């Protein structure tokens, strides 16, 4: 998160998009799906947008099945 602040201060959108995507993947892997969703939604780079949509779908899918297990 510290790196995001540094690149945000510099206005480096490419680095911010890449870091948001990478952090989103990390949060997804450790089960913090809601945090991952927030980060994927911040991505506006056309090259990463398709990948972020795929990860959003997987995140919602994972979140949905976790809810089913609880119910």
C-alpha positions in Angstrom: 0.0 0.0 0.0 2.9 2.3 0.6 4.1 1.9 -3.0 0.6 3.0 -4.2 0.9 6.2 -2.3 4.3 6.9 -3.8 3.1 6.4 -7.3 -0.1 8.2 -6.7 1.8 11.3 -5.5 3.9 11.1 -8.7 0.7 10.7 -10.9 2.1 7.5 -12.5 -1.2 5.9 -13.6 0.5 2.9 -15.3 2.3 1.9 -12.1 -0.9 2.5 -10.0 -2.9 0.3 -12.3 -0.3 -2.5 -12.2 0.0 -2.3 -8.4 -3.8 -2.3 -8.0 -4.0 -5.4 -10.1 -1.2 -7.1 -8.3 -2.5 -6.3 -4.9 -6.0 -7.4 -6.0 -4.5 -10.7 -7.0 -2.8 -11.0 -3.6 -5.9 -10.2 -1.7 -7.9 -12.7 -3.8 -5.4 -15.5 -3.1 -5.4 -14.9 0.7 -9.2 -14.8 0.7 -9.8 -11.1 1.2 -12.2 -11.0 -1.8 -13.9 -7.7 -0.9 -10.5 -5.9 -0.8 -9.6 -7.5 -4.1 -12.9 -6.3 -5.7 -12.2 -2.7 -4.5 -8.7 -2.7 -6.2 -9.9 -4.3 -9.4 -12.6 -1.6 -9.8 -9.9 1.1 -9.6 -8.1 -0.2 -12.8 -8.7 2.0 -15.9 -5.8 0.8 -18.1 -7.4 -0.7 -21.2 -4.7 -3.5 -21.3 -5.4 -4.6 -17.7 -9.2 -3.9 -17.8 -10.0 -7.3 -19.4 -7.9 -9.1 -16.9 -9.4 -7.2 -14.0 -13.0 -8.1 -15.3 -12.0 -11.7 -15.3 -10.7 -11.4 -11.7 -13.8 -9.5 -10.7 -15.9 -12.4 -11.9 -13.8 -14.9 -10.1 -13.9 -12.8 -6.9 -17.7 -12.6 -7.0 -17.9 -16.3 -7.7 -15.6 -17.1 -4.8 -17.6 -14.7 -2.5 -20.9 -16.3 -3.6 -19.7 -19.8 -2.8 -18.3 -18.8 0.5 -21.8 -17.4 1.4 -23.4 -20.7 0.3 -21.1 -22.6 2.7 -22.1 -20.4 5.6 -25.8 -20.8 4.8 
